[in-house]
């Protein structure tokens, strides 16, 4: 889970805008609700097939401004836990 990529990988491949989370990222508002909306296909798959979801990889770069990476990861973990994902 690396959405939005412009936030999670900012500064990895050169310079660009410094995005904060939650906030506007490439003209779109990103917050916990938007993250959950992005994960909606996974939620629907879990419900439709009664399967357990394993989250193998997710992160954000550590230098995101103003503790943004912490807030992003905290929101993702809360979503994962709410749906009983590993």
Biopython code that builds the backbone (N, CA, C, O; Angstrom):
import numpy as np
from Bio.PDB.StructureBuilder import StructureBuilder

atoms = [
    (1, "UNK", "N", (0.854, -1.174, 0.000)),
    (1, "UNK", "CA", (0.000, 0.000, 0.000)),
    (1, "UNK", "C", (0.892, 1.227, 0.000)),
    (1, "UNK", "O", (1.540, 1.552, 0.995)),
    (2, "UNK", "N", (0.909, 1.890, -1.127)),
    (2, "UNK", "CA", (1.736, 3.089, -1.264)),
    (2, "UNK", "C", (0.951, 4.252, -1.867)),
    (2, "UNK", "O", (1.527, 5.115, -2.529)),
    (3, "UNK", "N", (-0.341, 4.275, -1.642)),
    (3, "UNK", "CA", (-1.153, 5.379, -2.155)),
    (3, "UNK", "C", (-1.262, 6.467, -1.108)),
    (3, "UNK", "O", (-1.388, 6.159, 0.077)),
    (4, "UNK", "N", (-1.218, 7.689, -1.491)),
    (4, "UNK", "CA", (-0.841, 8.203, -2.801)),
    (4, "UNK", "C", (0.680, 8.176, -2.977)),
    (4, "UNK", "O", (1.429, 8.589, -2.091)),
    (5, "UNK", "N", (1.104, 7.697, -4.100)),
    (5, "UNK", "CA", (2.527, 7.506, -4.387)),
    (5, "UNK", "C", (3.312, 8.814, -4.280)),
    (5, "UNK", "O", (4.459, 8.813, -3.833)),
    (6, "UNK", "N", (2.713, 9.908, -4.681)),
    (6, "UNK", "CA", (3.409, 11.197, -4.610)),
    (6, "UNK", "C", (3.761, 11.557, -3.168)),
    (6, "UNK", "O", (4.742, 12.261, -2.930)),
    (7, "UNK", "N", (2.973, 11.083, -2.210)),
    (7, "UNK", "CA", (3.293, 11.311, -0.798)),
    (7, "UNK", "C", (4.279, 10.269, -0.289)),
    (7, "UNK", "O", (5.307, 10.624, 0.289)),
    (8, "UNK", "N", (3.986, 9.000, -0.491)),
    (8, "UNK", "CA", (4.792, 7.939, 0.122)),
    (8, "UNK", "C", (6.207, 7.876, -0.426)),
    (8, "UNK", "O", (7.106, 7.382, 0.254)),
    (9, "UNK", "N", (6.424, 8.363, -1.641)),
    (9, "UNK", "CA", (7.744, 8.290, -2.255)),
    (9, "UNK", "C", (8.339, 9.666, -2.565)),
    (9, "UNK", "O", (9.264, 9.773, -3.370)),
    (10, "UNK", "N", (7.822, 10.701, -1.940)),
    (10, "UNK", "CA", (8.327, 12.037, -2.243)),
    (10, "UNK", "C", (9.819, 12.137, -1.932)),
    (10, "UNK", "O", (10.281, 11.719, -0.870)),
    (11, "UNK", "N", (10.548, 12.696, -2.874)),
    (11, "UNK", "CA", (11.980, 12.888, -2.709)),
    (11, "UNK", "C", (12.833, 11.673, -2.991)),
    (11, "UNK", "O", (14.059, 11.766, -2.933)),
    (12, "UNK", "N", (12.232, 10.532, -3.295)),
    (12, "UNK", "CA", (13.011, 9.322, -3.556)),
    (12, "UNK", "C", (13.726, 9.416, -4.897)),
    (12, "UNK", "O", (14.895, 9.044, -5.004)),
    (13, "UNK", "N", (13.041, 9.907, -5.911)),
    (13, "UNK", "CA", (13.608, 9.986, -7.259)),
    (13, "UNK", "C", (13.746, 11.430, -7.705)),
    (13, "UNK", "O", (13.278, 11.792, -8.785)),
    (14, "UNK", "N", (14.371, 12.247, -6.901)),
    (14, "UNK", "CA", (14.559, 13.641, -7.250)),
    (14, "UNK", "C", (13.743, 14.548, -6.345)),
    (14, "UNK", "O", (13.155, 14.107, -5.358)),
    (15, "UNK", "N", (13.720, 15.799, -6.696)),
    (15, "UNK", "CA", (13.007, 16.771, -5.883)),
    (15, "UNK", "C", (11.618, 17.025, -6.439)),
    (15, "UNK", "O", (11.323, 16.716, -7.593)),
    (16, "UNK", "N", (10.808, 17.572, -5.627)),
    (16, "UNK", "CA", (9.438, 17.912, -6.004)),
    (16, "UNK", "C", (8.765, 18.551, -4.817)),
    (16, "UNK", "O", (9.430, 18.903, -3.843)),
    (17, "UNK", "N", (7.457, 18.708, -4.878)),
    (17, "UNK", "CA", (6.749, 19.324, -3.762)),
    (17, "UNK", "C", (6.851, 18.465, -2.501)),
    (17, "UNK", "O", (6.938, 17.239, -2.575)),
    (18, "UNK", "N", (6.837, 19.122, -1.357)),
    (18, "UNK", "CA", (6.813, 18.419, -0.069)),
    (18, "UNK", "C", (5.353, 18.311, 0.364)),
    (18, "UNK", "O", (4.734, 19.312, 0.724)),
    (19, "UNK", "N", (4.815, 17.123, 0.330)),
    (19, "UNK", "CA", (3.416, 16.893, 0.682)),
    (19, "UNK", "C", (3.284, 16.501, 2.145)),
    (19, "UNK", "O", (4.109, 15.766, 2.687)),
    (20, "UNK", "N", (2.228, 17.008, 2.770)),
    (20, "UNK", "CA", (1.890, 16.626, 4.128)),
    (20, "UNK", "C", (0.629, 15.776, 4.107)),
    (20, "UNK", "O", (-0.227, 15.923, 3.235)),
    (21, "UNK", "N", (0.534, 14.887, 5.080)),
    (21, "UNK", "CA", (-0.651, 14.058, 5.252)),
    (21, "UNK", "C", (-1.198, 14.314, 6.643)),
    (21, "UNK", "O", (-0.424, 14.358, 7.599)),
    (22, "UNK", "N", (-2.502, 14.484, 6.790)),
    (22, "UNK", "CA", (-3.478, 14.626, 5.715)),
    (22, "UNK", "C", (-3.315, 15.968, 5.011)),
    (22, "UNK", "O", (-2.792, 16.930, 5.575)),
    (23, "UNK", "N", (-3.768, 16.003, 3.787)),
    (23, "UNK", "CA", (-3.670, 17.240, 3.026)),
    (23, "UNK", "C", (-3.906, 17.012, 1.553)),
    (23, "UNK", "O", (-4.253, 15.915, 1.115)),
    (24, "UNK", "N", (-3.709, 18.077, 0.800)),
    (24, "UNK", "CA", (-3.872, 18.018, -0.649)),
    (24, "UNK", "C", (-2.598, 17.434, -1.252)),
    (24, "UNK", "O", (-1.500, 17.948, -1.041)),
    (25, "UNK", "N", (-2.766, 16.365, -1.995)),
    (25, "UNK", "CA", (-1.633, 15.714, -2.640)),
    (25, "UNK", "C", (-1.985, 15.576, -4.109)),
    (25, "UNK", "O", (-2.915, 14.861, -4.483)),
    (26, "UNK", "N", (-1.230, 16.267, -4.921)),
    (26, "UNK", "CA", (-1.488, 16.342, -6.361)),
    (26, "UNK", "C", (-2.928, 16.739, -6.655)),
    (26, "UNK", "O", (-3.578, 16.159, -7.525)),
    (27, "UNK", "N", (-3.420, 17.733, -5.920)),
    (27, "UNK", "CA", (-4.739, 18.294, -6.163)),
    (27, "UNK", "C", (-5.906, 17.506, -5.607)),
    (27, "UNK", "O", (-7.059, 17.848, -5.870)),
    (28, "UNK", "N", (-5.633, 16.456, -4.840)),
    (28, "UNK", "CA", (-6.703, 15.624, -4.283)),
    (28, "UNK", "C", (-6.543, 15.567, -2.764)),
    (28, "UNK", "O", (-5.432, 15.387, -2.265)),
    (29, "UNK", "N", (-7.645, 15.719, -2.028)),
    (29, "UNK", "CA", (-7.524, 15.650, -0.567)),
    (29, "UNK", "C", (-7.333, 14.198, -0.108)),
    (29, "UNK", "O", (-8.119, 13.317, -0.457)),
    (30, "UNK", "N", (-6.284, 13.966, 0.674)),
    (30, "UNK", "CA", (-6.011, 12.630, 1.226)),
    (30, "UNK", "C", (-6.073, 12.694, 2.742)),
    (30, "UNK", "O", (-5.417, 13.519, 3.377)),
    (31, "UNK", "N", (-6.876, 11.805, 3.303)),
    (31, "UNK", "CA", (-7.009, 11.642, 4.743)),
    (31, "UNK", "C", (-7.407, 10.191, 4.997)),
    (31, "UNK", "O", (-7.390, 9.378, 4.073)),
    (32, "UNK", "N", (-7.759, 9.861, 6.219)),
    (32, "UNK", "CA", (-8.099, 8.482, 6.540)),
    (32, "UNK", "C", (-9.272, 7.976, 5.702)),
    (32, "UNK", "O", (-9.253, 6.839, 5.231)),
    (33, "UNK", "N", (-10.286, 8.809, 5.515)),
    (33, "UNK", "CA", (-11.448, 8.405, 4.714)),
    (33, "UNK", "C", (-11.039, 8.105, 3.274)),
    (33, "UNK", "O", (-11.540, 7.153, 2.676)),
    (34, "UNK", "N", (-10.137, 8.906, 2.715)),
    (34, "UNK", "CA", (-9.686, 8.675, 1.341)),
    (34, "UNK", "C", (-8.849, 7.407, 1.247)),
    (34, "UNK", "O", (-8.946, 6.677, 0.261)),
    (35, "UNK", "N", (-8.026, 7.135, 2.263)),
    (35, "UNK", "CA", (-7.259, 5.887, 2.268)),
    (35, "UNK", "C", (-8.200, 4.687, 2.283)),
    (35, "UNK", "O", (-8.001, 3.719, 1.550)),
    (36, "UNK", "N", (-9.228, 4.764, 3.127)),
    (36, "UNK", "CA", (-10.182, 3.657, 3.195)),
    (36, "UNK", "C", (-10.939, 3.514, 1.874)),
    (36, "UNK", "O", (-11.226, 2.397, 1.442)),
    (37, "UNK", "N", (-11.258, 4.624, 1.238)),
    (37, "UNK", "CA", (-11.917, 4.568, -0.070)),
    (37, "UNK", "C", (-11.004, 3.907, -1.105)),
    (37, "UNK", "O", (-11.474, 3.141, -1.945)),
    (38, "UNK", "N", (-9.712, 4.198, -1.047)),
    (38, "UNK", "CA", (-8.757, 3.582, -1.967)),
    (38, "UNK", "C", (-8.659, 2.079, -1.738)),
    (38, "UNK", "O", (-8.377, 1.321, -2.665)),
    (39, "UNK", "N", (-8.890, 1.654, -0.504)),
    (39, "UNK", "CA", (-8.834, 0.229, -0.157)),
    (39, "UNK", "C", (-10.185, -0.471, -0.297)),
    (39, "UNK", "O", (-10.300, -1.658, 0.009)),
    (40, "UNK", "N", (-11.194, 0.243, -0.752)),
    (40, "UNK", "CA", (-12.536, -0.320, -0.879)),
    (40, "UNK", "C", (-12.586, -1.603, -1.727)),
    (40, "UNK", "O", (-13.317, -2.525, -1.367)),
    (41, "UNK", "N", (-11.850, -1.696, -2.820)),
    (41, "UNK", "CA", (-11.877, -2.961, -3.572)),
    (41, "UNK", "C", (-11.405, -4.160, -2.732)),
    (41, "UNK", "O", (-11.914, -5.270, -2.893)),
    (42, "UNK", "N", (-10.454, -3.938, -1.857)),
    (42, "UNK", "CA", (-9.975, -5.014, -0.982)),
    (42, "UNK", "C", (-11.051, -5.373, 0.038)),
    (42, "UNK", "O", (-11.287, -6.549, 0.314)),
    (43, "UNK", "N", (-11.696, -4.361, 0.589)),
    (43, "UNK", "CA", (-12.780, -4.577, 1.552)),
    (43, "UNK", "C", (-13.900, -5.388, 0.903)),
    (43, "UNK", "O", (-14.417, -6.333, 1.500)),
    (44, "UNK", "N", (-14.267, -5.016, -0.307)),
    (44, "UNK", "CA", (-15.333, -5.729, -1.024)),
    (44, "UNK", "C", (-14.920, -7.167, -1.355)),
    (44, "UNK", "O", (-15.741, -8.081, -1.273)),
    (45, "UNK", "N", (-13.675, -7.365, -1.721)),
    (45, "UNK", "CA", (-13.174, -8.709, -2.012)),
    (45, "UNK", "C", (-13.251, -9.582, -0.758)),
    (45, "UNK", "O", (-13.684, -10.733, -0.818)),
    (46, "UNK", "N", (-12.830, -9.027, 0.365)),
    (46, "UNK", "CA", (-12.881, -9.758, 1.633)),
    (46, "UNK", "C", (-14.314, -10.163, 1.966)),
    (46, "UNK", "O", (-14.563, -11.302, 2.360)),
    (47, "UNK", "N", (-15.242, -9.244, 1.811)),
    (47, "UNK", "CA", (-16.650, -9.540, 2.099)),
    (47, "UNK", "C", (-17.233, -10.565, 1.131)),
    (47, "UNK", "O", (-17.960, -11.470, 1.539)),
    (48, "UNK", "N", (-16.917, -10.419, -0.136)),
    (48, "UNK", "CA", (-17.496, -11.296, -1.157)),
    (48, "UNK", "C", (-17.014, -12.736, -1.027)),
    (48, "UNK", "O", (-17.775, -13.672, -1.273)),
    (49, "UNK", "N", (-15.765, -12.913, -0.644)),
    (49, "UNK", "CA", (-15.190, -14.256, -0.637)),
    (49, "UNK", "C", (-14.879, -14.794, 0.758)),
    (49, "UNK", "O", (-14.406, -15.922, 0.894)),
    (50, "UNK", "N", (-15.139, -14.003, 1.784)),
    (50, "UNK", "CA", (-14.911, -14.453, 3.146)),
    (50, "UNK", "C", (-13.473, -14.848, 3.423)),
    (50, "UNK", "O", (-13.210, -15.801, 4.156)),
    (51, "UNK", "N", (-12.550, -14.116, 2.836)),
    (51, "UNK", "CA", (-11.131, -14.442, 2.992)),
    (51, "UNK", "C", (-10.458, -13.506, 3.990)),
    (51, "UNK", "O", (-10.962, -12.428, 4.305)),
    (52, "UNK", "N", (-9.317, -13.948, 4.471)),
    (52, "UNK", "CA", (-8.512, -13.131, 5.372)),
    (52, "UNK", "C", (-7.524, -12.331, 4.523)),
    (52, "UNK", "O", (-6.967, -12.858, 3.560)),
    (53, "UNK", "N", (-7.309, -11.081, 4.869)),
    (53, "UNK", "CA", (-6.418, -10.217, 4.093)),
    (53, "UNK", "C", (-5.096, -10.060, 4.826)),
    (53, "UNK", "O", (-5.061, -9.772, 6.022)),
    (54, "UNK", "N", (-4.026, -10.252, 4.100)),
    (54, "UNK", "CA", (-2.668, -10.063, 4.616)),
    (54, "UNK", "C", (-2.075, -8.830, 3.950)),
    (54, "UNK", "O", (-2.021, -8.742, 2.723)),
    (55, "UNK", "N", (-1.633, -7.888, 4.759)),
    (55, "UNK", "CA", (-0.986, -6.684, 4.243)),
    (55, "UNK", "C", (0.511, -6.956, 4.259)),
    (55, "UNK", "O", (1.136, -6.950, 5.319)),
    (56, "UNK", "N", (1.075, -7.191, 3.104)),
    (56, "UNK", "CA", (2.476, -7.560, 3.034)),
    (56, "UNK", "C", (3.430, -6.384, 3.028)),
    (56, "UNK", "O", (4.589, -6.526, 3.419)),
    (57, "UNK", "N", (2.968, -5.236, 2.594)),
    (57, "UNK", "CA", (3.881, -4.120, 2.458)),
    (57, "UNK", "C", (3.109, -2.807, 2.450)),
    (57, "UNK", "O", (2.109, -2.661, 1.748)),
    (58, "UNK", "N", (3.592, -1.857, 3.243)),
    (58, "UNK", "CA", (3.064, -0.499, 3.247)),
    (58, "UNK", "C", (4.079, 0.387, 3.944)),
    (58, "UNK", "O", (4.800, -0.068, 4.832)),
    (59, "UNK", "N", (4.137, 1.635, 3.551)),
    (59, "UNK", "CA", (5.091, 2.533, 4.191)),
    (59, "UNK", "C", (4.958, 3.942, 3.625)),
    (59, "UNK", "O", (4.142, 4.218, 2.746)),
    (60, "UNK", "N", (5.788, 4.808, 4.162)),
    (60, "UNK", "CA", (5.956, 6.168, 3.660)),
    (60, "UNK", "C", (7.376, 6.589, 4.000)),
    (60, "UNK", "O", (7.963, 6.082, 4.956)),
    (61, "UNK", "N", (7.923, 7.494, 3.241)),
    (61, "UNK", "CA", (9.285, 7.945, 3.503)),
    (61, "UNK", "C", (9.348, 8.662, 4.847)),
    (61, "UNK", "O", (8.415, 9.371, 5.224)),
    (62, "UNK", "N", (10.430, 8.479, 5.552)),
    (62, "UNK", "CA", (10.555, 9.006, 6.912)),
    (62, "UNK", "C", (10.696, 10.521, 6.968)),
    (62, "UNK", "O", (10.446, 11.123, 8.012)),
    (63, "UNK", "N", (11.093, 11.145, 5.864)),
    (63, "UNK", "CA", (11.315, 12.591, 5.897)),
    (63, "UNK", "C", (10.097, 13.406, 5.469)),
    (63, "UNK", "O", (10.221, 14.599, 5.190)),
    (64, "UNK", "N", (8.937, 12.787, 5.414)),
    (64, "UNK", "CA", (7.723, 13.558, 5.110)),
    (64, "UNK", "C", (7.579, 14.672, 6.155)),
    (64, "UNK", "O", (7.818, 14.439, 7.340)),
    (65, "UNK", "N", (7.199, 15.858, 5.735)),
    (65, "UNK", "CA", (7.163, 16.994, 6.657)),
    (65, "UNK", "C", (6.153, 16.828, 7.798)),
    (65, "UNK", "O", (5.100, 16.210, 7.642)),
    (66, "UNK", "N", (6.512, 17.401, 8.945)),
    (66, "UNK", "CA", (5.587, 17.579, 10.074)),
    (66, "UNK", "C", (4.959, 16.268, 10.565)),
    (66, "UNK", "O", (3.745, 16.205, 10.759)),
    (67, "UNK", "N", (5.766, 15.229, 10.765)),
    (67, "UNK", "CA", (5.275, 13.936, 11.253)),
    (67, "UNK", "C", (4.185, 13.324, 10.372)),
    (67, "UNK", "O", (3.373, 12.527, 10.841)),
    (68, "UNK", "N", (4.174, 13.703, 9.101)),
    (68, "UNK", "CA", (3.151, 13.190, 8.183)),
    (68, "UNK", "C", (3.219, 11.676, 8.025)),
    (68, "UNK", "O", (2.184, 11.015, 7.949)),
    (69, "UNK", "N", (4.423, 11.125, 7.975)),
    (69, "UNK", "CA", (4.551, 9.675, 7.806)),
    (69, "UNK", "C", (3.921, 8.955, 8.998)),
    (69, "UNK", "O", (3.255, 7.934, 8.828)),
    (70, "UNK", "N", (4.129, 9.481, 10.189)),
    (70, "UNK", "CA", (3.531, 8.884, 11.389)),
    (70, "UNK", "C", (2.004, 8.889, 11.289)),
    (70, "UNK", "O", (1.362, 7.873, 11.555)),
    (71, "UNK", "N", (1.429, 10.019, 10.911)),
    (71, "UNK", "CA", (-0.034, 10.118, 10.805)),
    (71, "UNK", "C", (-0.573, 9.193, 9.718)),
    (71, "UNK", "O", (-1.605, 8.548, 9.901)),
    (72, "UNK", "N", (0.123, 9.131, 8.594)),
    (72, "UNK", "CA", (-0.271, 8.259, 7.489)),
    (72, "UNK", "C", (-0.258, 6.801, 7.940)),
    (72, "UNK", "O", (-1.234, 6.078, 7.742)),
    (73, "UNK", "N", (0.839, 6.374, 8.541)),
    (73, "UNK", "CA", (0.954, 4.985, 8.984)),
    (73, "UNK", "C", (-0.048, 4.662, 10.089)),
    (73, "UNK", "O", (-0.608, 3.566, 10.112)),
    (74, "UNK", "N", (-0.277, 5.590, 10.993)),
    (74, "UNK", "CA", (-1.268, 5.384, 12.054)),
    (74, "UNK", "C", (-2.663, 5.181, 11.475)),
    (74, "UNK", "O", (-3.402, 4.304, 11.919)),
    (75, "UNK", "N", (-3.021, 5.995, 10.482)),
    (75, "UNK", "CA", (-4.334, 5.844, 9.850)),
    (75, "UNK", "C", (-4.445, 4.513, 9.118)),
    (75, "UNK", "O", (-5.473, 3.842, 9.203)),
    (76, "UNK", "N", (-3.391, 4.127, 8.399)),
    (76, "UNK", "CA", (-3.439, 2.839, 7.700)),
    (76, "UNK", "C", (-3.572, 1.680, 8.683)),
    (76, "UNK", "O", (-4.384, 0.779, 8.471)),
    (77, "UNK", "N", (-2.794, 1.694, 9.740)),
    (77, "UNK", "CA", (-2.861, 0.611, 10.721)),
    (77, "UNK", "C", (-4.251, 0.545, 11.345)),
    (77, "UNK", "O", (-4.777, -0.546, 11.562)),
    (78, "UNK", "N", (-4.846, 1.686, 11.633)),
    (78, "UNK", "CA", (-6.206, 1.709, 12.183)),
    (78, "UNK", "C", (-7.201, 1.084, 11.198)),
    (78, "UNK", "O", (-8.092, 0.339, 11.608)),
    (79, "UNK", "N", (-7.055, 1.378, 9.919)),
    (79, "UNK", "CA", (-7.931, 0.783, 8.896)),
    (79, "UNK", "C", (-7.711, -0.717, 8.836)),
    (79, "UNK", "O", (-8.673, -1.486, 8.821)),
    (80, "UNK", "N", (-6.466, -1.138, 8.802)),
    (80, "UNK", "CA", (-6.159, -2.567, 8.741)),
    (80, "UNK", "C", (-6.759, -3.300, 9.943)),
    (80, "UNK", "O", (-7.371, -4.358, 9.796)),
    (81, "UNK", "N", (-6.577, -2.731, 11.115)),
    (81, "UNK", "CA", (-7.104, -3.368, 12.332)),
    (81, "UNK", "C", (-8.627, -3.388, 12.362)),
    (81, "UNK", "O", (-9.227, -4.354, 12.834)),
    (82, "UNK", "N", (-9.253, -2.328, 11.861)),
    (82, "UNK", "CA", (-10.719, -2.268, 11.840)),
    (82, "UNK", "C", (-11.313, -3.385, 10.974)),
    (82, "UNK", "O", (-12.433, -3.834, 11.216)),
    (83, "UNK", "N", (-10.564, -3.825, 9.974)),
    (83, "UNK", "CA", (-11.037, -4.871, 9.076)),
    (83, "UNK", "C", (-10.418, -6.237, 9.406)),
    (83, "UNK", "O", (-10.602, -7.210, 8.675)),
    (84, "UNK", "N", (-9.685, -6.282, 10.516)),
    (84, "UNK", "CA", (-9.049, -7.524, 10.989)),
    (84, "UNK", "C", (-8.064, -8.090, 9.968)),
    (84, "UNK", "O", (-8.007, -9.297, 9.738)),
    (85, "UNK", "N", (-7.293, -7.190, 9.365)),
    (85, "UNK", "CA", (-6.273, -7.615, 8.408)),
    (85, "UNK", "C", (-4.950, -7.808, 9.132)),
    (85, "UNK", "O", (-4.680, -7.154, 10.139)),
    (86, "UNK", "N", (-4.137, -8.703, 8.615)),
    (86, "UNK", "CA", (-2.797, -8.925, 9.161)),
    (86, "UNK", "C", (-1.776, -8.224, 8.301)),
    (86, "UNK", "O", (-0.580, -8.285, 8.588)),
]
sb = StructureBuilder()
sb.init_structure("model")
sb.init_model(0)
sb.init_chain("A")
sb.init_seg("    ")
for serial, (resi, resn, name, xyz) in enumerate(atoms, 1):
    if name == "N":
        sb.init_residue(resn, " ", resi, " ")
    sb.init_atom(name, np.array(xyz, "f"), 0.0, 1.0, " ", f" {name:<3s}", serial, name[0])
structure = sb.get_structure()
